[in-house]
């Protein structure tokens, strides 16, 4: 029986171990003795196949690379959540750290992030701090877009109401964030925040949608060139990637024959782009006008401040001279007062001596009169 067991184990060992490394007969017999004695667990034998160390190293490298990539993405997310004034130094510090760690590509990518505008920064904070409301906005936008593209106008109203409610709720949070950050919630800033929120909602899960939470600029509505990209496609959606912001308007034109639609889309796109250029030009002209007016006001204020400074300096010099003169007069007055006090003391002493002399003279007269009466 022992011989059968040994033979069976020999065959098992050859099939299990022989494929891993070349083994000698004594080595096989030693393993056989360990196995029959119950001291060998074949499942715990190390894998010593040629090249296995390289495979393990590669697997560890892939795991480390994946962990590092996840860590970098977390660091980038945190970068877009800090106060706006700290963005640039924090970005530079992160890029330097990544470069020092040997992640040159990630460092260059981080270094390329521009400082967000105030409206883009607030939109990012809405995504990070008010996620439930933000998700309701995106969900309502997806429902509106789906209903529009399906031509079901009767099903648009309810999600559109939800969409407007989500925008209004986020706008209230945005106003509070602006105030807490020390910025005014101006009409223009609030308009750009609302426009970006609507654009993100219109994009929804589109493959070329900008990534919420990492915006560096406002998301401007494009023309009809985004229509084909936003039409429902078969298959799974691709994950979001950060790209140039594009948005499809919620209102879709009525179905037309395909050639007419393309022609109309081109004209509409040209019209929209021209309108956008005019709007942008007007905004830039207004910004330039405001900047020039601000510069003029600043120069006027600086001139006024300089004149006031000169007047104040002259007044201070005059008062200093008067103070010096008054101090000299006070010193003289103190000296004169001290001299007068000395004279008073001397006069008082002489008066007291004179009074004593009068008393002495009166007593002498009385004595003389008394002596005369006695004669």
Buried (B, 14 or more C-beta within 10 A) or exposed (E): EEEEEBEEBBEEBEEEBEEBEEBEEEEBEEBBEEBEEEEBEEEEBEEEEEEEEEEEEEEEEEEEEEEBEEBBEEBBEEBBBBEBEEBEEBBEEBBEBBBEEEBEEBBEBBBEBEEBBBBBBBBBBBBBEBEEBBEBBBBBBBBBBBBBBEEEEEBBEEBBEBBEBBBEBBBEBBBEBBEEBEBEBEEEBBEBBBBBBBBBBBBBEBBBBBBBBBBBBBBBBBBBBBBEBBEEEEEEEEEBEBEEBBBBBBEBEEEEEEEEBEEBBEEBBEEBEEEBEEEEEEEEEEEEEEEEEEEEEEEEEEEEEEEEEEEEEEEEEEEEEEEEEEEEEEEEEEEEEEEEEEEEEEEEEEEEEEEEEEEEEEEEEEEEEEEEEEE
